[in-house]
Amino acid sequence: MIDCEQVLQELSNYLDSDVTEQLRQQIEEHIHSCGNCKVLVDTTRETLQLVAGEKVLEIPHGVSTRLLERLSVLWK
């Protein structure tokens, strides 16, 4: 049986589908029984989808205005 540390070590390979079928099954069995690892895998997968995706997220106007004001102070 695989443990949390091994899941963490293989997380990138697992998400890239670059593990053996046996290891994939062991990781998935572990994830189904370990809430912490499930959250880790789900969160990492979602983060990668956001970063790699082509979807543009809009920053609310007030936030972008404040950000630009702060940046302009740094650029002076």
DSSP file (Angstrom, degrees, kcal/mol; ACC not computed):
  #  RESIDUE AA STRUCTURE BP1 BP2  ACC     N-H-->O    O-->H-N    N-H-->O    O-->H-N    TCO  KAPPA ALPHA  PHI   PSI    X-CA   Y-CA   Z-CA
    1    1 A M              0   0    0      0, 0.0     2,-0.2     0, 0.0    26,-0.1   0.000 360.0 360.0 360.0 139.3    0.0    0.0    0.0
    2    2 A I        -     0   0    0     24,-0.2     2,-0.2    21,-0.1    21,-0.0  -0.539 360.0-147.0 -84.5 149.8    1.3    3.5   -0.9
    3    3 A D     >  -     0   0    0     -2,-0.2     4,-2.1     1,-0.0     3,-0.2  -0.603  31.0 -93.3-113.4 177.2    1.5    6.2    1.8
    4    4 A C  H  > S+     0   0    0      1,-0.2     4,-2.5     2,-0.2     5,-0.2   0.874 122.2  54.1 -57.9 -42.1    1.1   10.0    1.8
    5    5 A E  H  > S+     0   0    0      1,-0.2     4,-2.3     2,-0.2    -1,-0.2   0.898 109.0  48.4 -61.8 -40.8    4.8   10.7    1.2
    6    6 A Q  H  > S+     0   0    0     -3,-0.2     4,-1.9     2,-0.2    -1,-0.2   0.878 109.5  52.7 -68.3 -37.2    4.8    8.4   -1.8
    7    7 A V  H  X S+     0   0    0     -4,-2.1     4,-0.7     2,-0.2    -2,-0.2   0.939 110.4  48.4 -60.9 -45.8    1.7   10.2   -3.2
    8    8 A L  H >< S+     0   0    0     -4,-2.5     3,-0.7     1,-0.2     4,-0.4   0.907 111.0  50.1 -60.8 -42.8    3.5   13.5   -2.8
    9    9 A Q  H 3< S+     0   0    0     -4,-2.3     4,-0.2     1,-0.2    -1,-0.2   0.836 119.5  36.9 -64.9 -33.0    6.6   12.2   -4.5
   10   10 A E  H 3X S+     0   0    0     -4,-1.9     4,-3.2     1,-0.1     5,-0.2   0.358  85.9 105.7-101.1   4.7    4.7   10.9   -7.5
   11   11 A L  H <X S+     0   0    0     -4,-0.7     4,-2.7    -3,-0.7     5,-0.2   0.910  81.6  45.0 -55.5 -50.3    2.1   13.7   -7.7
   12   12 A S  H  > S+     0   0    0     -4,-0.4     4,-1.7     1,-0.2    -1,-0.2   0.932 116.1  46.4 -60.9 -47.0    3.5   15.4  -10.7
   13   13 A N  H  4>S+     0   0    0     -4,-0.2     5,-3.5     2,-0.2    -1,-0.2   0.902 112.5  51.6 -62.3 -40.8    4.0   12.1  -12.6
   14   14 A Y  H ><5S+     0   0    0     -4,-3.2     3,-1.6     1,-0.2    -2,-0.2   0.937 110.2  47.4 -61.4 -48.0    0.5   10.9  -11.6
   15   15 A L  H 3<5S+     0   0    0     -4,-2.7    -1,-0.2     1,-0.3    -2,-0.2   0.795 112.4  50.4 -66.9 -26.7   -1.1   14.1  -12.9
   16   16 A D  T 3<5S-     0   0    0     -4,-1.7    -1,-0.3    -5,-0.2    -2,-0.2   0.373 113.8-120.2 -87.1   4.2    0.9   13.8  -16.1
   17   17 A S  T < 5S+     0   0    0     -3,-1.6    -3,-0.2    -4,-0.1    -2,-0.1   0.869  73.6 133.5  55.9  39.6   -0.3   10.2  -16.5
   18   18 A D      < +     0   0    0     -5,-3.5     2,-0.3    -6,-0.2    -4,-0.2  -0.292  39.8  92.0-115.0  45.9    3.4    9.2  -16.3
   19   19 A V  S    S-     0   0    0     -5,-0.2    -9,-0.0    -6,-0.2     0, 0.0  -0.912  82.2 -92.4-131.2 160.4    3.1    6.3  -13.9
   20   20 A T     >  -     0   0    0     -2,-0.3     4,-2.7     1,-0.1     5,-0.2  -0.271  37.7-111.5 -66.4 160.1    2.6    2.6  -14.3
   21   21 A E  H  > S+     0   0    0      1,-0.2     4,-2.2     2,-0.2     5,-0.2   0.888 119.4  52.6 -59.8 -39.4   -0.9    1.2  -14.2
   22   22 A Q  H  > S+     0   0    0      2,-0.2     4,-2.1     1,-0.2    -1,-0.2   0.926 111.0  45.5 -63.7 -45.4   -0.1   -0.5  -10.9
   23   23 A L  H  > S+     0   0    0      2,-0.2     4,-2.7     1,-0.2     5,-0.2   0.897 110.5  54.5 -66.5 -39.7    1.1    2.7   -9.3
   24   24 A R  H  X S+     0   0    0     -4,-2.7     4,-2.5     1,-0.2    -1,-0.2   0.924 109.5  47.6 -58.7 -44.9   -1.8    4.7  -10.7
   25   25 A Q  H  X S+     0   0    0     -4,-2.2     4,-2.4     2,-0.2    -1,-0.2   0.902 111.7  50.1 -63.5 -41.4   -4.2    2.2   -9.0
   26   26 A Q  H  X S+     0   0    0     -4,-2.1     4,-2.3     2,-0.2    -2,-0.2   0.917 111.7  48.1 -64.0 -42.8   -2.3    2.4   -5.7
   27   27 A I  H  X S+     0   0    0     -4,-2.7     4,-2.9     1,-0.2    -2,-0.2   0.930 112.4  48.7 -63.4 -44.8   -2.4    6.2   -5.7
   28   28 A E  H  X S+     0   0    0     -4,-2.5     4,-1.9     2,-0.2    -2,-0.2   0.878 110.5  50.6 -65.5 -37.5   -6.1    6.2   -6.5
   29   29 A E  H  X S+     0   0    0     -4,-2.4     4,-1.0     2,-0.2    -1,-0.2   0.922 112.6  47.2 -63.0 -43.1   -6.9    3.7   -3.8
   30   30 A H  H >X S+     0   0    0     -4,-2.3     4,-1.4     1,-0.2     3,-0.8   0.928 109.8  52.8 -63.6 -44.9   -4.9    5.9   -1.3
   31   31 A I  H 3< S+     0   0    0     -4,-2.9     7,-0.3     1,-0.3     3,-0.3   0.874 105.9  54.5 -59.9 -37.9   -6.6    9.1   -2.5
   32   32 A H  H 3< S+     0   0    0     -4,-1.9    -1,-0.3     1,-0.2    -2,-0.2   0.759 116.8  37.1 -68.2 -23.6  -10.1    7.5   -1.9
   33   33 A S  H << S+     0   0    0     -4,-1.0     2,-0.5    -3,-0.8    -1,-0.2   0.519 110.2  65.0-105.4  -6.4   -9.1    6.6    1.7
   34   34 A C     X  -     0   0    0     -4,-1.4     4,-2.1    -3,-0.3    -1,-0.2  -0.923  57.0-168.5-124.4 107.5   -7.1    9.7    2.6
   35   35 A G  H  > S+     0   0    0     -2,-0.5     4,-2.3     1,-0.2     5,-0.2   0.865  88.1  54.9 -60.9 -38.4   -8.9   13.1    2.7
   36   36 A N  H  > S+     0   0    0      1,-0.2     4,-2.2     2,-0.2    -1,-0.2   0.925 110.5  44.3 -63.7 -44.7   -5.7   15.1    2.9
   37   37 A C  H  > S+     0   0    0      2,-0.2     4,-2.9     1,-0.2     5,-0.2   0.864 110.8  55.4 -69.2 -34.8   -4.2   13.5   -0.3
   38   38 A K  H  X S+     0   0    0     -4,-2.1     4,-2.8    -7,-0.3     5,-0.2   0.935 109.6  46.2 -61.5 -45.4   -7.5   13.9   -2.1
   39   39 A V  H  X S+     0   0    0     -4,-2.3     4,-2.9     2,-0.2     5,-0.3   0.919 112.9  50.9 -62.3 -43.4   -7.5   17.6   -1.4
   40   40 A L  H  X S+     0   0    0     -4,-2.2     4,-2.4     2,-0.2     5,-0.2   0.937 113.9  43.0 -59.3 -48.7   -3.9   17.9   -2.4
   41   41 A V  H  X S+     0   0    0     -4,-2.9     4,-2.6     2,-0.2    -2,-0.2   0.937 116.9  46.5 -65.2 -47.1   -4.5   16.1   -5.7
   42   42 A D  H  X S+     0   0    0     -4,-2.8     4,-2.5    -5,-0.2    -2,-0.2   0.922 114.8  46.5 -62.5 -44.7   -7.7   17.9   -6.5
   43   43 A T  H  X S+     0   0    0     -4,-2.9     4,-2.5    -5,-0.2    -1,-0.2   0.909 113.8  47.8 -65.5 -42.8   -6.2   21.3   -5.6
   44   44 A T  H  X S+     0   0    0     -4,-2.4     4,-2.5    -5,-0.3    -2,-0.2   0.923 112.4  49.6 -64.2 -43.8   -3.0   20.7   -7.6
   45   45 A R  H  X S+     0   0    0     -4,-2.6     4,-2.0    -5,-0.2    -2,-0.2   0.930 113.0  46.5 -60.1 -46.5   -5.0   19.5  -10.6
   46   46 A E  H  X S+     0   0    0     -4,-2.5     4,-2.1     2,-0.2    -1,-0.2   0.886 111.4  51.8 -65.0 -39.6   -7.3   22.6  -10.5
   47   47 A T  H  X S+     0   0    0     -4,-2.5     4,-2.6     1,-0.2     5,-0.2   0.923 109.6  49.3 -62.8 -44.8   -4.4   24.9  -10.1
   48   48 A L  H  X S+     0   0    0     -4,-2.5     4,-2.7     1,-0.2     5,-0.2   0.885 109.6  52.1 -62.6 -38.6   -2.6   23.4  -13.1
   49   49 A Q  H  X S+     0   0    0     -4,-2.0     4,-1.4     2,-0.2    -1,-0.2   0.890 111.5  47.0 -65.3 -38.5   -5.8   23.8  -15.2
   50   50 A L  H  < S+     0   0    0     -4,-2.1    -2,-0.2     2,-0.2    -1,-0.2   0.925 116.2  43.5 -67.1 -44.5   -6.1   27.4  -14.2
   51   51 A V  H  < S+     0   0    0     -4,-2.6    -2,-0.2     1,-0.2    -1,-0.2   0.904 120.8  39.7 -68.7 -41.9   -2.5   28.2  -15.0
   52   52 A A  H  < S+     0   0    0     -4,-2.7    -1,-0.2    -5,-0.2    -2,-0.2   0.668  97.7  99.5 -83.5 -17.1   -2.4   26.2  -18.2
   53   53 A G  S  < S-     0   0    0     -4,-1.4    -3,-0.0    -5,-0.2    -4,-0.0  -0.195  71.2-136.0 -71.1 162.2   -5.8   27.3  -19.4
   54   54 A E        +     0   0    0      2,-0.1     2,-0.2     0, 0.0    -1,-0.1   0.405  65.6 121.3 -95.9   0.3   -6.4   30.0  -21.9
   55   55 A K        -     0   0    0     -5,-0.1     2,-0.5     1,-0.1    -2,-0.1  -0.479  56.7-142.7 -69.3 130.0   -9.3   31.5  -19.9
   56   56 A V        -     0   0    0     -2,-0.2     2,-0.5     2,-0.0    -2,-0.1  -0.832   9.2-147.9 -96.3 126.3   -8.6   35.1  -19.0
   57   57 A L        -     0   0    0     -2,-0.5     2,-0.4     1,-0.0    -2,-0.0  -0.819  13.3-134.1 -96.0 129.5   -9.8   36.1  -15.5
   58   58 A E        -     0   0    0     -2,-0.5     3,-0.0     1,-0.0    -1,-0.0  -0.646   9.8-140.3 -84.0 135.0  -11.0   39.7  -15.1
   59   59 A I        -     0   0    0     -2,-0.4     5,-0.1     1,-0.1    -1,-0.0  -0.809  33.6-103.7 -89.7 132.2   -9.8   41.7  -12.2
   60   60 A P    >>  -     0   0    0      0, 0.0     4,-2.5     0, 0.0     3,-0.5  -0.234  31.6-114.1 -55.6 146.1  -12.5   43.9  -10.7
   61   61 A H  H 3> S+     0   0    0      1,-0.3     4,-2.4     2,-0.2     5,-0.2   0.868 113.8  51.2 -53.1 -46.1  -12.1   47.5  -11.6
   62   62 A G  H 3> S+     0   0    0      1,-0.2     4,-2.1     2,-0.2    -1,-0.3   0.882 111.5  48.0 -61.8 -38.3  -11.4   48.7   -8.1
   63   63 A V  H <> S+     0   0    0     -3,-0.5     4,-2.5     2,-0.2    -2,-0.2   0.928 112.1  48.1 -68.6 -45.6   -8.7   46.1   -7.6
   64   64 A S  H  X S+     0   0    0     -4,-2.5     4,-2.4     1,-0.2    -2,-0.2   0.881 110.9  52.1 -65.1 -36.2   -7.0   46.9  -10.9
   65   65 A T  H  X S+     0   0    0     -4,-2.4     4,-2.1    -5,-0.2    -1,-0.2   0.937 112.0  45.1 -63.9 -47.0   -7.0   50.6  -10.1
   66   66 A R  H  X S+     0   0    0     -4,-2.1     4,-2.3     2,-0.2    -2,-0.2   0.895 112.8  51.7 -64.0 -39.4   -5.5   50.1   -6.7
   67   67 A L  H  X S+     0   0    0     -4,-2.5     4,-2.6     1,-0.2    -2,-0.2   0.931 110.2  48.0 -62.9 -45.9   -2.9   47.7   -8.1
   68   68 A L  H  X S+     0   0    0     -4,-2.4     4,-2.2     1,-0.2    -1,-0.2   0.878 110.3  52.8 -63.6 -37.7   -1.9   50.2  -10.9
   69   69 A E  H  X S+     0   0    0     -4,-2.1     4,-1.2     2,-0.2    -1,-0.2   0.926 111.6  45.4 -62.8 -44.8   -1.6   53.0   -8.3
   70   70 A R  H  X S+     0   0    0     -4,-2.3     4,-1.5     1,-0.2     3,-0.3   0.908 113.1  50.3 -65.8 -41.9    0.7   50.9   -6.1
   71   71 A L  H  X S+     0   0    0     -4,-2.6     4,-1.8     1,-0.2    -1,-0.2   0.877 104.9  57.1 -64.9 -36.9    2.8   49.8   -9.1
   72   72 A S  H  X S+     0   0    0     -4,-2.2     4,-0.6     1,-0.2    -1,-0.2   0.839 103.7  54.0 -64.6 -31.0    3.2   53.4  -10.3
   73   73 A V  H >< S+     0   0    0     -4,-1.2     3,-0.6    -3,-0.3    -1,-0.2   0.892 109.2  48.4 -66.5 -39.8    4.7   54.3   -6.9
   74   74 A L  H 3< S+     0   0    0     -4,-1.5    -2,-0.2     1,-0.2    -1,-0.2   0.810 107.1  56.1 -69.9 -29.6    7.3   51.5   -7.4
   75   75 A W  H 3<        0   0    0     -4,-1.8    -1,-0.2     1,-0.2    -2,-0.2   0.624 360.0 360.0 -79.5 -12.8    8.1   52.6  -10.9
   76   76 A K    <<        0   0    0     -3,-0.6    -1,-0.2    -4,-0.6    -2,-0.1   0.475 360.0 360.0 -79.3 360.0    9.0   56.2   -9.9
